[in-house]
Amino acid sequence: MKFIAFLRAINVGGHNVKMDQLRQLFESLGFSNVETFIASGNIIFETKLTNIKSLEQKIEKKLLEELGYEAATFIRTDLELAEIAKYKPFPQTKLDAAMALNIGFLTDPLDESTIKKLMALRTDIDDFHAHGREFYWLCRKKQSDSKISNVVLEKKLGLKTTLRGVGTVNKMAEKYC
């Protein structure tokens, strides 16, 4: 089965990891057809294992051992990634007017209480939408004009997440799904 792992804290905040090193690390876990997609912690791999939670834990443990720091891991199947790429979280007029649309990957769907926390972050610049194990962050201006970041989101939601631009997700879906 084909999976995509989205890793947090790869090549940001002073952590510089070579993609060859990540490929070798995933291969050492017994995964096959391992590829990376841009140098930001997107790993495509195949395995016969199907328990996503178990895979995430296995990868996180190995990353901690090898890299010396925690790198949260969020796994999707190729079919799930295709659905995420097709999903329209906002009306097309809002999407067309936005400067950026980011997808936040989570390990579990948000509960009602956490969705309320996410929606409380809405501003004139930022809008949010929760769907499944993802949330969508629409930025109407430059992201540098926003007070939102991955760190802010994790602190306010009390959950680990990693963000990817919709363009990256769409390119990955086109190539791997």
C-alpha positions in Angstrom: 0.0 0.0 0.0 1.2 3.5 -0.8 1.5 6.1 2.0 2.6 9.7 2.2 4.2 10.9 5.5 4.2 14.6 6.2 6.9 15.3 8.8 7.0 18.3 11.1 10.2 20.2 11.8 12.3 19.0 8.8 14.5 21.8 7.4 13.1 24.5 9.6 14.2 26.0 12.9 17.8 25.0 12.4 17.1 21.4 11.7 18.8 20.6 8.4 18.1 17.0 7.2 19.3 15.7 3.8 16.6 13.9 1.8 19.0 11.0 1.1 19.2 10.6 4.9 15.4 10.5 5.2 15.1 8.0 2.4 17.7 5.7 4.0 15.9 6.1 7.4 12.6 5.0 5.9 14.2 2.1 4.0 15.8 0.9 7.2 12.3 0.6 8.6 11.5 -1.9 5.9 9.6 0.4 3.6 10.0 0.2 -0.2 9.8 2.6 -3.1 10.8 5.4 -0.8 10.8 8.9 -2.4 11.0 12.4 -1.1 9.1 15.4 -2.5 10.8 18.7 -2.0 13.1 19.2 1.0 10.4 19.8 3.6 9.6 16.4 5.0 7.2 14.8 2.5 8.0 11.1 2.1 6.2 8.7 -0.2 6.7 5.0 0.6 5.1 1.6 0.4 4.5 -1.1 3.0 2.2 -4.0 3.7 1.5 -2.6 7.1 -1.8 -0.8 7.3 -2.2 0.5 10.8 -1.6 4.2 10.3 -1.2 5.1 14.1 1.4 2.3 14.4 3.2 3.5 11.4 3.3 7.1 12.7 4.7 5.9 16.0 7.3 3.7 14.4 8.5 6.5 12.2 8.5 9.1 15.0 10.5 6.8 17.2 13.1 6.2 14.5 13.3 9.9 13.7 13.9 10.8 17.3 16.7 8.1 17.5 18.4 9.2 14.3 17.9 12.9 14.3 17.9 13.6 18.0 14.7 15.6 18.1 11.0 15.0 17.8 9.5 15.2 14.3 5.7 14.6 14.4 4.5 12.4 11.6 1.2 12.6 9.8 0.4 9.8 7.4 -2.2 9.6 4.6 -2.8 7.0 1.9 -2.5 7.9 -1.7 -6.3 7.8 -2.0 -6.7 10.1 1.0 -4.3 12.5 -0.5 -6.2 12.6 -3.8 -9.4 13.4 -1.8 -7.6 16.2 0.1 -6.4 17.7 -3.1 -9.9 17.7 -4.6 -11.6 19.1 -1.5 -12.8 22.7 -1.7 -12.9 24.2 1.8 -14.1 27.6 0.7 -16.1 29.1 -2.1 -14.1 29.6 -5.3 -14.4 33.4 -5.1 -12.6 33.3 -1.7 -10.0 30.9 -3.0 -9.3 33.1 -6.0 -9.0 36.2 -3.9 -6.7 34.6 -1.3 -2.9 35.0 -1.2 -2.4 31.5 0.3 -4.2 28.3 1.2 -2.5 26.0 3.6 -3.5 22.5 4.8 -2.9 21.5 8.4 -2.4 17.8 8.8 -3.5 16.2 12.1 -3.5 12.7 13.6 -7.2 12.7 14.4 -10.2 14.8 13.4 -10.9 17.9 15.5 -13.6 17.6 18.1 -16.2 20.4 18.5 -14.3 22.1 21.3 -11.1 22.3 19.2 -13.0 23.4 16.1 -14.3 26.3 18.2 -10.7 27.2 19.2 -9.7 27.1 15.5 -12.6 29.3 14.4 -11.8 31.8 17.2 -8.5 32.5 15.3 -10.4 34.0 12.4 -9.5 37.6 11.5 -9.8 39.9 8.6 -6.7 38.2 7.2 -7.2 34.6 8.2 -10.1 32.1 7.8 -10.3 28.4 8.7 -12.2 25.3 7.9 -12.0 21.9 9.5 -12.6 18.7 7.6 -11.6 15.2 8.6 -8.0 15.0 9.8 -7.2 18.3 8.1 -7.9 21.9 8.6 -7.6 24.6 6.0 -6.1 28.0 6.6 -7.0 30.7 4.0 -4.8 33.8 4.2 -6.2 36.8 2.4 -3.0 38.8 2.5 0.7 37.8 2.6 1.3 35.2 5.3 3.9 37.6 6.8 0.9 39.9 7.6 -0.8 37.2 9.6 -0.2 36.4 13.3 -0.8 32.7 12.5 2.0 30.2 12.3 2.4 26.5 12.9 3.6 27.2 16.5 0.6 29.5 17.2 -1.8 26.9 15.8 -0.3 24.1 17.9 -0.4 26.2 21.1 -4.0 27.4 20.6 -5.4 24.0 19.5 -3.2 21.9 22.0 -2.4 19.5 19.1 0.6 18.8 16.9 0.2 19.7 13.3 2.2 20.4 10.2 1.3 22.7 7.4 1.7 22.3 3.6 0.7 24.8 0.9 -2.2 23.6 -1.3 0.1 23.9 -4.4 2.5 21.3 -2.9 -0.4 19.0 -1.9 -1.9 19.3 -5.4 1.5 18.5 -7.1 2.0 15.5 -4.9 -1.5 14.2 -5.6 -0.9 14.6 -9.4 2.4 12.7 -9.2 1.5 9.9 -6.7 -2.2 9.4 -6.8 
